[in-house]
Amino acid sequence: MRYRNIAVLVLTALIILCGVLLGSSIMASGRSTASKDHPSYKYYTSIQIEKGDTLWSIADTYMTSEYDSIQDYIREIKELNHLGPDDIHAGQYLTIPYYSGEFLE
């Protein structure tokens, strides 16, 4: 009787685990389908640095949800503009990436 209870418990746990894995797989599939329904396009624009601007404040203004973190966005700005650590000055122009759901020609 005891082994039967343990077997039922293990079987129940496996069924729950399979349900959770299947559910998360379905959710991930739904997200990728939704993004295909509404594609986003990557663009670049040029901005002029104003006094008091920082890479963080620029990222806070221009970053879109396609980036995982503000640090990733700042890293891309630095790479695009060949910048060292926080090496920006008022009057300087920077190339800034952004995404839009609108296709621009």
Secondary structure as UniProt FT lines:
FT   HELIX           2..37
FT   STRAND          41..48
FT   TURN            51..52
FT   HELIX           55..62
FT   TURN            65..66
FT   HELIX           70..81
FT   TURN            85..86
FT   TURN            90..91
FT   STRAND          93..100
//
